[in-house]
């Protein structure tokens, strides 16, 4: 079992849908969404010997690229991460992993920024997907940015497509393609254009997140367009087709074929896959309206269909809307730190200090370097919430020379927290990198004290504390009484707001338990 492995079983059932309401004889009971909750953007899916594997974007959070497995596309189990540490050539921006299986080897074609800030596409391999991947270095560096790889096996000939920036002024964003060597580690032949972004259409000059299938003599490219992320997103899904993989490609006149529906916003960047029963599904990401845009994009699934007359794929609008809510409940997390290794639900921001974590005698020991006068936090680890309303609670004890506590984390420059330190409790925010004390509470700290963050709408938070066997007492912001703190500055276009624990000082901070409940 992997160093980070923790089994998450996610039960799901949802509607299939889109822009055409025809009925067909092969309909099956919809699968509830989301199939992979919390944060799972840009899902890539493959099937190997009856098992489906899905891998998603991790952004600048480690460990990098979570992998899940399923036997039925409904119930997904956490397997591992592609990387426990970032590859040597990379700096940040871990987006759009593309899984591929060929001749007994699993491949992960992934996007990352080099140390000079330019996004490239790398490739990693493994014989056992449950044991992580070995990096093989950069495969594609093209124009001013290359992202979003997709690999297609065309009868034994391998091809890769990707999104490219900055090739010429008239075509600033394109999806390009190239042959791949038989070992999947080198480009082969001439690079060719697939499709180009159009500014005066629904694409708004941006296209990406492409995937490909071949059916009835046509190659179909399912791709996403417009703005993917954050409060201003308007992501949608379109399709193009060609009789040759090198084109010419024709965009469908009925595009987009998937856009906002029901309780979900900005759908896109997914993978089509055919089930054993012959049904076609699209596994992709979208934002839940509840808590938008303060939660990350979740992994969804919908069945899609093929028009018998024109051949174009379509979703069923009525099914999307009527079944959009689903009945998938979030799963509480209770961590008593009694395991031998840190559970896989914990993540950390690669752009901040990399944490030194130990589990000893039922306690989490987290090291945070830096003098106590330094207002930045030395080390932070976080969990990904599945819903917008929840409570995060940590039990800890007072340590001299250490500030530690509970935090609602947007980025390393934007967070709200409650710290336990020698002087008592301190409520604070870090906004744009600037630290500000918001309030204090003097308390007689017993051997143990618990801190709680009650979060609503993904970004409104109230903090309280409880001495051993005492009542919960709110810690108020000066001049604002018991009103929740408004963390509207915590939203970030790439990921959602996350609760967690932090420590700063020159010693390890110890934590006894952590609970996340809905």
DRENSE-562968 format. One record per residue (C-alpha): residue number from 1; residue in three letters; z, y, x. Coordinates in steps of 0.001 Angstrom, whole numbers, plus 500000, padded with zeros to 6 digits. Each point is the difference from the previous one (the first is absolute). Layout:
// residues N
NUM	ALA	Z	Y	X
...
***
This chain:
// residues 518
1	UNK	500000	500000	500000
2	UNK	499169	503522	501208
3	UNK	502591	502286	501500
4	UNK	499736	502271	496985
5	UNK	499344	497390	497342
6	UNK	501730	500332	496668
7	UNK	498657	498372	496889
8	UNK	499132	502310	497179
9	UNK	498659	498283	496854
10	UNK	498258	502369	497669
11	UNK	499198	498880	496476
12	UNK	497158	501794	498385
13	UNK	497604	500016	497053
14	UNK	497427	502729	499051
15	UNK	496877	501183	498257
16	UNK	496527	499954	501293
17	UNK	497900	502980	499153
18	UNK	497550	502784	500487
19	UNK	496998	501799	498692
20	UNK	498445	497343	497710
21	UNK	501630	498337	497004
22	UNK	497809	496906	499692
23	UNK	501785	496708	499420
24	UNK	499137	496842	501918
25	UNK	500879	496347	499583
26	UNK	501771	499674	503340
27	UNK	502846	502438	499287
28	UNK	503430	498960	501212
29	UNK	503464	501358	499347
30	UNK	500364	503320	501863
31	UNK	502231	500193	503049
32	UNK	502815	502572	499766
33	UNK	499945	502885	502444
34	UNK	501062	500771	502591
35	UNK	499630	496677	501791
36	UNK	501429	501458	503225
37	UNK	502485	502720	499164
38	UNK	501305	502953	501917
39	UNK	497512	501121	502629
40	UNK	496897	497924	500724
41	UNK	496889	502186	500425
42	UNK	496493	498853	500950
43	UNK	500485	496285	499312
44	UNK	497703	497529	501752
45	UNK	499924	496474	498564
46	UNK	498590	496700	501263
47	UNK	500240	496401	498810
48	UNK	500533	497135	502469
49	UNK	500372	496381	498849
50	UNK	501288	500974	496564
51	UNK	502406	502711	501174
52	UNK	499346	503713	499555
53	UNK	501220	502432	502639
54	UNK	500333	503758	499441
55	UNK	500666	502645	502636
56	UNK	500555	503726	499449
57	UNK	500255	503343	501746
58	UNK	503328	500809	501656
59	UNK	499172	503605	500994
60	UNK	502467	501057	502723
61	UNK	502660	497511	498901
62	UNK	501055	496985	502016
63	UNK	499778	497079	500047
64	UNK	496236	500402	499604
65	UNK	497787	498560	497234
66	UNK	501961	497780	497578
67	UNK	498395	496692	498963
68	UNK	500605	498148	496716
69	UNK	498758	496628	498781
70	UNK	499289	498516	496561
71	UNK	498649	496820	498447
72	UNK	499026	501569	496673
73	UNK	499430	503780	500550
74	UNK	503035	500663	497788
75	UNK	503041	499044	502063
76	UNK	500093	501388	503527
77	UNK	502366	499086	502844
78	UNK	500630	502097	503092
79	UNK	498757	498193	503125
80	UNK	500264	502231	503040
81	UNK	498678	503154	501635
82	UNK	496825	500131	502086
83	UNK	501823	501853	502809
84	UNK	503711	500281	500724
85	UNK	499181	502755	502498
86	UNK	497020	502313	500178
87	UNK	497154	498956	502332
88	UNK	499989	501748	503366
89	UNK	496888	502107	499321
90	UNK	501259	501365	496688
91	UNK	502010	503057	499041
92	UNK	500227	500181	496185
93	UNK	497936	499882	496792
94	UNK	500108	496244	499267
95	UNK	497656	499791	497029
96	UNK	497734	497579	498200
97	UNK	500502	496570	501554
98	UNK	497105	497640	499263
99	UNK	500809	496292	500015
100	UNK	497256	497517	500846
101	UNK	499986	496260	500684
102	UNK	497335	498339	502121
103	UNK	499834	496672	501864
104	UNK	503737	499359	499881
105	UNK	500992	503521	501085
106	UNK	501557	502783	497932
107	UNK	498803	503505	500851
108	UNK	501507	503353	499136
109	UNK	497624	502939	500440
110	UNK	502192	503062	499775
111	UNK	499913	503787	500268
112	UNK	502266	501870	502406
113	UNK	500026	503268	501897
114	UNK	499649	499955	503752
115	UNK	502401	502074	502053
116	UNK	497429	502831	499881
117	UNK	500247	500037	496190
118	UNK	496562	498492	499277
119	UNK	499957	497173	497461
120	UNK	498296	496804	501147
121	UNK	499687	496444	498725
122	UNK	501756	497274	501936
123	UNK	500114	496251	499525
124	UNK	502769	497433	500334
125	UNK	499951	496211	499653
126	UNK	502257	497030	499342
127	UNK	499766	496293	499259
128	UNK	503137	500148	497817
129	UNK	500234	502953	497620
130	UNK	503739	499462	499522
131	UNK	500681	500691	503692
132	UNK	498418	503417	500470
133	UNK	496834	501095	501820
134	UNK	498948	500634	503588
135	UNK	498158	503273	500512
136	UNK	496484	499818	501473
137	UNK	499539	503760	500418
138	UNK	497531	502546	498632
139	UNK	496847	498746	498305
140	UNK	498514	503229	498573
141	UNK	500264	503597	501195
142	UNK	497325	502010	498208
143	UNK	499580	503716	499346
144	UNK	503178	501994	499528
145	UNK	501704	497237	497992
146	UNK	499371	496377	499033
147	UNK	502162	498337	497326
148	UNK	499991	497403	497184
149	UNK	498299	496913	501407
150	UNK	498633	497241	497771
151	UNK	498536	496749	501354
152	UNK	497421	497925	498119
153	UNK	498753	496508	500782
154	UNK	496362	499815	498908
155	UNK	499221	496303	500314
156	UNK	501438	499754	503485
157	UNK	498845	503425	501187
158	UNK	502931	502406	500290
159	UNK	499812	503696	499104
160	UNK	502535	502798	500046
161	UNK	499914	503266	498069
162	UNK	502191	503067	500523
163	UNK	500478	503637	499048
164	UNK	498801	502466	502654
165	UNK	500559	503743	500382
166	UNK	498187	502667	501915
167	UNK	496613	498408	500699
168	UNK	497934	503015	498979
169	UNK	500488	503162	497912
170	UNK	497876	498775	497090
171	UNK	501818	496673	499675
172	UNK	503638	500653	500885
173	UNK	501345	496792	498438
174	UNK	498097	496730	499912
175	UNK	500616	496301	499677
176	UNK	498231	498283	502867
177	UNK	499356	496350	500841
178	UNK	499316	497807	502976
179	UNK	499659	496360	500898
180	UNK	502967	498243	501590
181	UNK	500027	497427	502761
182	UNK	500824	496434	498975
183	UNK	503511	500355	501415
184	UNK	500491	503173	497917
185	UNK	501031	502100	502986
186	UNK	496854	502038	500790
187	UNK	497384	502014	498111
188	UNK	496512	498511	500079
189	UNK	496637	501640	499396
190	UNK	499158	503423	498614
191	UNK	502467	501977	497901
192	UNK	498585	500755	496528
193	UNK	500879	502383	497203
194	UNK	501291	498525	496750
195	UNK	500882	502961	497758
196	UNK	500769	503695	500497
197	UNK	502579	502123	498180
198	UNK	498659	502518	497496
199	UNK	501879	503239	499420
200	UNK	498564	500837	496562
201	UNK	501043	496736	498306
202	UNK	503255	498247	499101
203	UNK	500261	499073	503691
204	UNK	500688	503629	500929
205	UNK	498558	499419	503444
206	UNK	502339	497141	500911
207	UNK	499425	496239	499945
208	UNK	501965	497164	501584
209	UNK	501870	496774	499283
210	UNK	496835	497917	499595
211	UNK	499720	496245	499490
212	UNK	497014	497742	499380
213	UNK	498927	496939	498016
214	UNK	496659	498278	499571
215	UNK	498876	498879	496554
216	UNK	496673	499029	498419
217	UNK	497906	501305	502871
218	UNK	501809	503337	500397
219	UNK	502603	501284	502415
220	UNK	502575	502038	498083
221	UNK	502071	502647	501766
222	UNK	503152	500955	498083
223	UNK	501354	503223	501484
224	UNK	502397	502862	499276
225	UNK	499392	503722	499923
226	UNK	501664	503434	499720
227	UNK	503604	500673	501134
228	UNK	502125	496902	500557
229	UNK	503488	501268	500289
230	UNK	502768	502361	499010
231	UNK	500520	502263	497026
232	UNK	496407	501236	499980
233	UNK	498353	496559	500096
234	UNK	497048	499141	497752
235	UNK	498977	496658	501531
236	UNK	497477	497827	498146
237	UNK	497911	496882	500559
238	UNK	496211	499744	500035
239	UNK	497383	497412	500889
240	UNK	496630	499840	501758
241	UNK	497614	497104	500594
242	UNK	497096	498937	502180
243	UNK	497709	497008	500468
244	UNK	500625	500094	503751
245	UNK	503278	500668	501721
246	UNK	498273	502673	502071
247	UNK	498782	501753	496827
248	UNK	498665	502028	498408
249	UNK	503116	500272	497832
250	UNK	499945	501242	496416
251	UNK	503107	501591	498498
252	UNK	500715	499001	496407
253	UNK	499125	502681	497445
254	UNK	503137	499141	498010
255	UNK	502413	500788	502835
256	UNK	502962	500201	500182
257	UNK	500832	496603	498545
258	UNK	503788	500375	500408
259	UNK	502107	503159	499709
260	UNK	503413	501100	498640
261	UNK	501257	497866	497129
262	UNK	503214	499564	498053
263	UNK	502980	500261	502328
264	UNK	497991	499974	503231
265	UNK	498351	502740	502027
266	UNK	497420	500193	502777
267	UNK	498967	496317	500230
268	UNK	497890	498718	502869
269	UNK	499533	498451	503440
270	UNK	500117	496335	499173
271	UNK	498400	496603	500389
272	UNK	497994	497946	497481
273	UNK	500788	496310	499960
274	UNK	498763	497051	497955
275	UNK	502658	497585	498751
276	UNK	499637	496224	499919
277	UNK	499188	500239	496276
278	UNK	497058	502320	500732
279	UNK	501654	503186	498727
280	UNK	499601	503174	502050
281	UNK	502931	502240	500851
282	UNK	500423	503299	501784
283	UNK	503267	500445	501940
284	UNK	500581	503671	500799
285	UNK	502638	502734	500079
286	UNK	501051	502750	497582
287	UNK	502855	502426	499422
288	UNK	502385	499422	497099
289	UNK	500206	503124	497832
290	UNK	503781	499572	499881
291	UNK	501318	501839	503039
292	UNK	496565	501221	501133
293	UNK	499409	501015	502800
294	UNK	503394	499087	501484
295	UNK	499445	496231	500041
296	UNK	497396	498172	502064
297	UNK	496903	498237	498711
298	UNK	500567	496482	498656
299	UNK	497760	496923	500106
300	UNK	498227	499308	496683
301	UNK	497545	497414	498709
302	UNK	497380	500087	497243
303	UNK	497349	497600	498911
304	UNK	496475	501426	500003
305	UNK	496766	498695	498533
306	UNK	496259	499928	500670
307	UNK	497539	501447	497516
308	UNK	497654	497159	499042
309	UNK	497021	502339	499551
310	UNK	500302	502512	502849
311	UNK	502121	498006	502450
312	UNK	502376	502917	500687
313	UNK	503774	499308	500036
314	UNK	502302	501663	497477
315	UNK	503613	500184	498902
316	UNK	501213	499998	496387
317	UNK	501460	503320	498974
318	UNK	501891	498652	497015
319	UNK	501809	497391	502081
320	UNK	500895	502493	502717
321	UNK	501580	502457	497579
322	UNK	501667	497557	497619
323	UNK	501595	497910	502744
324	UNK	500642	502710	502566
325	UNK	503798	500020	499859
326	UNK	500658	496331	500607
327	UNK	503528	498572	499953
328	UNK	500627	499668	503716
329	UNK	503628	500771	500770
330	UNK	501182	501319	503377
331	UNK	502133	497763	502200
332	UNK	503409	501233	501161
333	UNK	500799	499669	503687
334	UNK	503469	499094	501250
335	UNK	500393	499766	503764
336	UNK	503336	498965	501498
337	UNK	498503	499780	503516
338	UNK	501196	496420	500438
339	UNK	496588	498741	501105
340	UNK	499046	499412	503619
341	UNK	497187	502553	499842
342	UNK	499234	503168	498091
343	UNK	498467	499186	496622
344	UNK	496327	500746	499532
345	UNK	500566	502595	497289
346	UNK	501231	502492	502627
347	UNK	497387	502376	501461
348	UNK	500068	502908	502456
349	UNK	497795	502996	500672
350	UNK	498077	499544	503254
351	UNK	499791	503770	500474
352	UNK	503800	500251	500278
353	UNK	502349	498315	502447
354	UNK	499458	496244	500055
355	UNK	503295	498439	498911
356	UNK	502100	497576	502009
357	UNK	501276	497554	497391
358	UNK	502571	497200	500289
359	UNK	501731	497836	497415
360	UNK	503449	498861	501089
361	UNK	502936	498652	497995
362	UNK	498489	501005	496690
363	UNK	499241	503559	501055
364	UNK	496878	501984	500735
365	UNK	500288	501794	503331
366	UNK	497462	502785	500318
367	UNK	499650	502091	503150
368	UNK	499091	503665	499797
369	UNK	499579	501820	503279
370	UNK	500607	503710	500336
371	UNK	502853	502474	500269
372	UNK	501932	500756	496814
373	UNK	498856	503634	500187
374	UNK	496419	498824	499581
375	UNK	499197	500494	496319
376	UNK	497271	497360	499900
377	UNK	500966	496445	499088
378	UNK	500070	497494	502823
379	UNK	498965	496887	498059
380	UNK	499084	499320	496388
381	UNK	499040	496797	498199
382	UNK	498773	499959	496422
383	UNK	499045	497867	497031
384	UNK	497012	500394	497688
385	UNK	501059	500636	496373
386	UNK	498079	498288	497211
387	UNK	500852	502478	497232
388	UNK	500686	503734	499821
389	UNK	503593	499699	498709
390	UNK	502544	498099	502081
391	UNK	503320	500100	501817
392	UNK	500476	499372	503721
393	UNK	503521	499211	501209
394	UNK	501346	499372	503485
395	UNK	503490	498902	501128
396	UNK	501122	501220	503424
397	UNK	503007	501128	502035
398	UNK	500884	503134	501949
399	UNK	499087	500000	503714
400	UNK	500954	502753	502408
401	UNK	497049	501681	501677
402	UNK	497484	498544	497548
403	UNK	498346	501572	496976
404	UNK	498528	497459	497614
405	UNK	499235	499583	496355
406	UNK	497470	499876	497209
407	UNK	496645	501763	499894
408	UNK	497064	500578	497656
409	UNK	497097	500094	502441
410	UNK	496594	501613	499655
411	UNK	498921	500390	503624
412	UNK	501872	500495	503281
413	UNK	499876	503734	499251
414	UNK	500969	499857	496314
415	UNK	503032	498203	498556
416	UNK	503257	500438	498069
417	UNK	503181	498165	500967
418	UNK	503744	499566	499917
419	UNK	501738	499507	503353
420	UNK	503432	498552	500771
421	UNK	501450	501550	503146
422	UNK	503346	500900	501548
423	UNK	500308	503224	497983
424	UNK	499304	498286	496685
425	UNK	496823	499756	497923
426	UNK	497055	502333	500481
427	UNK	497116	500398	497568
428	UNK	496828	501143	501777
429	UNK	496257	500330	499888
430	UNK	497373	500094	502698
431	UNK	497036	502012	498731
432	UNK	497007	500595	502223
433	UNK	502103	498810	502927
434	UNK	502761	502577	499350
435	UNK	503509	498660	499343
436	UNK	502144	501655	497316
437	UNK	503519	499134	498905
438	UNK	500146	500021	496188
439	UNK	503623	499098	499323
440	UNK	503094	498218	501276
441	UNK	502816	497847	498685
442	UNK	503340	499360	501663
443	UNK	501187	496488	499337
444	UNK	502721	497673	501112
445	UNK	497876	497204	501389
446	UNK	501525	496568	499642
447	UNK	498756	497044	501984
448	UNK	496878	500007	497861
449	UNK	498095	502602	498016
450	UNK	496881	499660	497866
451	UNK	497237	502572	499615
452	UNK	497572	500035	497104
453	UNK	496687	501735	499338
454	UNK	498884	500100	496351
455	UNK	496270	500690	499953
456	UNK	497861	500955	497015
457	UNK	496257	500678	499787
458	UNK	499752	498867	503608
459	UNK	501169	503329	501446
460	UNK	503082	501329	498165
461	UNK	503239	498804	501579
462	UNK	503761	500278	499491
463	UNK	502410	498746	502658
464	UNK	503541	498726	499471
465	UNK	502665	498123	501918
466	UNK	502734	497506	499225
467	UNK	503063	499347	502133
468	UNK	501321	496472	499848
469	UNK	501054	499142	496417
470	UNK	499425	503610	498914
471	UNK	497678	501768	497576
472	UNK	496543	501261	500827
473	UNK	500105	503707	500895
474	UNK	496865	502127	500175
475	UNK	499234	502043	503101
476	UNK	498610	503280	498741
477	UNK	497629	502422	501659
478	UNK	501691	503387	500485
479	UNK	499165	502316	497114
480	UNK	498215	497302	497987
481	UNK	502867	497954	498639
482	UNK	499175	496486	498863
483	UNK	496273	500647	499522
484	UNK	497745	497468	501761
485	UNK	498303	501091	503187
486	UNK	496258	500428	499468
487	UNK	498039	498313	502769
488	UNK	496569	501258	499001
489	UNK	499386	500728	503693
490	UNK	500394	496289	500802
491	UNK	496604	498909	498668
492	UNK	497410	499028	502593
493	UNK	496363	499112	499321
494	UNK	500095	496689	501856
495	UNK	503189	498364	498738
496	UNK	502905	500181	497573
497	UNK	503582	501207	500329
498	UNK	502414	497313	501253
499	UNK	503794	499578	499993
500	UNK	501733	498759	503128
501	UNK	502765	500355	502560
502	UNK	500178	502113	503142
503	UNK	502157	500543	503067
504	UNK	500172	502595	502743
505	UNK	502279	500220	503001
506	UNK	500395	498091	503218
507	UNK	501497	496851	498467
508	UNK	498890	497356	497543
509	UNK	500528	500776	496355
510	UNK	501341	497084	497958
511	UNK	499205	499220	496347
512	UNK	501584	497245	497904
513	UNK	497746	499653	496930
514	UNK	497017	501687	498380
515	UNK	498920	499641	496366
516	UNK	496926	501314	498208
517	UNK	500246	499605	496208
518	UNK	497848	501108	497058
***
